[in-house]
Amino acid sequence: MPPRWPREPDRKDPDYRKIDDRMNFAIHVAIAASINSGLWFFHILKATDWEWLPGLTFSWTGILLVHLIYITAIANYSDPSKSI
């Protein structure tokens, strides 16, 4: 069941930005997991010699880790209209 938003979605709303960024991250994780697991499945099934596959997996995991760190620790979700 998708999350329900109680008011009109607006990217200027800090709560909306926060949940939007987290849903965006979840989509990125799902895409990375499905592509990566598919590649590993065929790599094992066909006994291929894809030496680039571990590098791709580790880099993609690193990118996802940086994305996670950004949305949890760096992103500022405070209301810009309330500052000053």
C-alpha positions as CSV (number, residue, x, y, z in Angstrom):
1,M,0.0,0.0,0.0
2,P,1.6,3.3,-1.0
3,P,2.0,6.0,1.6
4,R,-0.7,8.6,1.8
5,W,0.1,12.2,2.1
6,P,-2.5,14.2,4.2
7,R,-2.1,17.5,2.3
8,E,-1.2,18.8,-1.2
9,P,2.2,17.5,-2.2
10,D,4.7,20.4,-2.4
11,R,8.5,20.0,-2.8
12,K,8.9,23.1,-0.6
13,D,7.4,21.2,2.3
14,P,10.3,19.7,4.4
15,D,8.3,16.6,5.5
16,Y,7.4,15.9,1.9
17,R,11.0,16.3,0.7
18,K,12.2,13.9,3.3
19,I,9.7,11.2,2.5
20,D,10.2,11.8,-1.3
21,D,14.0,11.4,-0.9
22,R,13.6,8.2,1.1
23,M,11.2,6.7,-1.5
24,N,13.6,7.7,-4.2
25,F,16.4,5.9,-2.4
26,A,14.1,2.8,-2.0
27,I,13.5,2.8,-5.8
28,H,17.3,3.1,-6.4
29,V,18.0,0.1,-4.1
30,A,15.3,-2.0,-5.8
31,I,16.7,-1.2,-9.3
32,A,20.3,-1.9,-8.2
33,A,19.3,-5.2,-6.5
34,S,17.3,-6.5,-9.4
35,I,19.9,-5.7,-12.1
36,N,22.7,-6.9,-9.9
37,S,21.0,-10.2,-8.9
38,G,20.1,-10.8,-12.5
39,L,23.7,-10.3,-13.6
40,W,25.0,-12.6,-10.9
41,F,22.4,-15.2,-11.7
42,F,23.5,-15.4,-15.4
43,H,27.1,-15.2,-14.3
44,I,26.7,-18.3,-12.2
45,L,24.3,-20.1,-14.5
46,K,26.4,-19.7,-17.6
47,A,29.8,-20.0,-15.8
48,T,30.9,-16.8,-17.5
49,D,34.2,-15.1,-16.9
50,W,32.9,-11.6,-16.2
51,E,35.8,-10.1,-14.2
52,W,34.0,-6.7,-14.2
53,L,31.0,-7.9,-12.2
54,P,32.4,-7.7,-8.7
55,G,33.7,-4.2,-9.5
56,L,30.3,-3.2,-10.7
57,T,28.6,-4.7,-7.6
58,F,31.0,-2.9,-5.2
59,S,30.8,0.4,-7.0
60,W,27.0,0.3,-7.1
61,T,26.9,-0.6,-3.4
62,G,29.2,2.3,-2.7
63,I,27.0,4.7,-4.6
64,L,24.0,3.5,-2.7
65,L,25.9,3.9,0.6
66,V,26.8,7.5,-0.3
67,H,23.1,8.1,-1.2
68,L,22.0,6.7,2.1
69,I,24.5,8.8,4.1
70,Y,23.3,11.9,2.2
71,I,19.6,11.4,3.0
72,T,20.1,10.4,6.6
73,A,23.0,12.7,7.7
74,I,23.7,15.5,5.3
75,A,20.4,16.6,3.7
76,N,18.8,19.6,5.4
77,Y,15.0,19.2,5.7
78,S,14.4,22.3,7.7
79,D,11.8,24.7,6.5
80,P,13.6,27.5,4.6
81,S,10.7,29.9,5.1
82,K,11.1,29.7,8.9
83,S,14.8,30.6,8.9
84,I,16.0,34.1,9.5
